[in-house]
Each structure stands twice: as structure tokens, then as C-alpha cells.
């Protein structure tokens, strides 16, 4: 029997994907089954439900109707023959806002059914992090009326805590941003309080948990909470994403034995997962007709002229990119586009994980249009990064002619407002801010003059290519940016499995 998992604050399902796909050595079936997942945002909940439908079928037996739906060729992913599986996915993936009494009761009733089973079960999730993130806290400082102790977002973890107190899972996994370690409420750090609450969720007479790190200790003993940080780039993810993840093991299990994740040096880079994806070109805002390759060539050469006196090598890179433009217009992409796929560049651990030959193309690979002046900046930043192996830093590295008209330009927090990802390094942390602009995620290819697509962000997050994100492009970016990388979650699932089977 699979081990049942409840996933709250689920987003589009990154944690759930990692758990539901974990197959232990010597077994042919997944060790875990997502019984309940809950998410408040409409588009993320739709994505969650669609992926739940995908998981209703054994590997390789997903109906063709799913693929026709994600390609945009039919209105629903299910048919009359698979109605039962669709209804099961609607029962599993719930759109709920915790804190609304009616929704809290629905979730509690569903979790109670899981907890009544005779076997151990697992609770996973990541309470929203805006109150803990450094960016969120920086914004709050500018609000004279802001009171941390009155910001309910600091206490959303208590919904998670209440489920632990009432239903006593054998193991729980809670994920959040690194800022949770330094966030303060009423002048005191909130993390020690969270640790105390999670270790004794019911007070003196309630269940008790050992709160443990998921990775093997680096050196000595760390008392500042940093031992709970998982660094995605050290786990085979092509992205520098650092998150605090707490592993709670119930004292009722009688053992705290488990096999931690063995972190290693970053070896999976941006080029491994996005270099061979189909080319795309940015459109120019407020232009009805986009000319290819004339517009792109003109922008590249104009940028080269601007920088040729101060950055000769960068100018040469721009001219080289202009001369190598393909003749045909790659377009800006869309919901689905045919593509044969290319597996040779993918690292071995992600080859089968990402690729699905039945898909016959690429999903969510659409890019936004940009202002013409921003395209010059994109061209410069991508070429500069190609030459210097790092992005330019604000006014010191930017020609005056390319300065943006922005009041924060040159300020400490925005000195790298324009940043290209480097081919041979893990990417920056994928964030939901991609829904607003892509200045921090300029594509490494100088000639493409654009920010990354949703699919490129999803690959940097290690979502499988057949994972379809519902909603507008902005909604898709928010979902991808808020998610736990599924490949990292897959390894977390292995740790949890070892804890449950080592007794």
C-alpha cells in the first residue's frame, strides 16, 4: 500500500510531484500517494487538478485526451471513458483558502479520513512566505503603519500546526524561504517560536516531534538554523535556490533513523536544460507587425555601436550574433509547438525525468514582448555576460546611453536590475516576480533578445515537460516561481521514506 500524503499550500504541486513520483529501489510502484492537496489561487488549483488527473494512470498509460488537451486541441483532458479518474482528481485537488472557517472544515474532514487509516501518513507544504522574504520585509519597512505582530501572514504556519496537533502525522515536511530564519515579530526572532510550536504542537499533553535537517551536516553544530537550508544547486537542480525545509518525525515512531540527502557540488547548469529548446524572439511592444530578422539585427548592431568604444569585446559579440541570425522567424511561441526534443544535452538524472516522447512538442514556451530600449539593454547584458562570465552591475558597467529611466537605478538593491543567466552556472532563484517583468532573467543567447519563457523557468525548476500550467502567462510564471523544485522534492521523499521504513 502506498503511503498517503496531504499537501497544503500546494501551489501548482512541486512537492506533490516529487513525492508521487518516488519509486524506491526494488519496487515498481511509487511509495507515496497524494490523497489531499489544497491551494487557494484559482489557476494554481486548476494546474494541481490537471496534474492529479495525469497521476491517476500508471506510467505510460495516460490517455491521449490529456495530450490533446494540453496541445489545445480539446476542451477537457478527460472523456466519458475517464470521467471517474477526472472526478477522483477533483476530489484530491481542492481550491481552499485556509483561515475561512468553511474551507478549514472541509480540509479537516478530508485529513481526518486519511488519519483514520491504520498506516502512517505524511503532511507536506510551504506556508506563503511574503512576510518572511527579504524583499517583502524591505517593502514593509517603507510602510510606517506596518506592524509585524498584526500581519497574519507571519502566522499562516499555524494552519499547518493545527493539522499536526489534531491528526498527528507520522512525518511532516515544512518548506519556507531563508528569510524565516531572521524574521522578527515584536523584536524577537520568529523561527525559534516556530521550532517550539512544531516540536510540541499540542502543548504539554500533545504529540511530540523531532525536528531534523534533510541534508547531512556540513561541519560542527549550527545553532542559527542554517542546518535546515537545502541548496537546490547541490542536489542536481540547475538553479541556485536556497530554502529552509524542516523534517518532523513523530516520537511515536520510536526512531529518528533516516538517510539524509548527500549534497554535492553544483554540476547541472542552465545550458543543460534550456540551450536546445526551440528559439523564440521577443516582440516589440506597441508594434502590430514584427519584422524578422531586420528588427533584431538592427537592435544588435545599434547596441554594438553604443558600446564599441568602452566594451570592444562586447561589441564584437553583438555583431557576431547579428551575423548568425537564422533566416526564418522563430515567433514568440504559445501554448504548444511541435518539437522533436533533444536528449543528448540533458544530464542523466534529468533525461527521463523531463522528457516525454508522447508530448510531441513543447508546452508553455511563449515569451513576452518588450520595449525596444529594453531590448538594447537585453542585448548588451547578454553579450556582456557571455564575454565577462557575469552580468553588468548598475551604472559602473552600463553605458550611459543604456541607462533606464528608473528612479531606483543605481540603488543598492537594484544595481543588477538587468541580469542575464550564464550558460555554465545554475540560474538565479526563479521567483514569481517573473510575472511582472523578466529583467532579472535575460536569456543567455545574445541573439534572442528576450527574457526566459515559462517553460524555460519550469525546466530550471525541474518540472517535467508534460507538466502543463493553467492560466495566463503571468499566472503561469507565478506558479512556477512559487513552487518547490520537483527534483529536489523527489529527494526529500526519499528521506521521508527512509524514516518510515527504518523502524
Secondary structure, 3 states (H helix, E strand, C coil): CCEEEEEECCCCCHHHHHHHCCCCCCCCCCCEEEEEEEECCHHHHHHHHHHHHHHCCCCCCCCHHHHHHHCCCCCCCCCHHHHHHHHHHHHHEEECCCCCHHHHHHHHHHHHHHHCCCCCEEEEECCCCCCCCHHHHHHHHCCCCCCHHHCHHHHCHHHHHHHHHHHCCCEEEEEEEHHHHCCEECCEECHHHHHHHHHCCCHHHCCCEEEECCECCCCCCCCCCHHHEEEHHHHCCCECCEEEEEEEEEHHHCCCCCCCECCCCCCCCHHHHHCCCCCCCCCECCCCCCCCCHHHHHHHHHHHHHHCCCCHHHHHHHHHHHHCCCCCCCCCCCCEEECCCCCCCCCHHHHHHHCCHHHCEEECCCCCCECHHHHHHHHHHHHHHHHHCCCCCHHHHCCHHHCCCCCCCCCHHHCCCCCECCCCCCECCCCHHHHCCCCCCECCCHHHCCECCHHHHHHHCCCCCCCCCCCCHHHHHHHHHHCCCHHHHHHHHHHHHHHHHCC
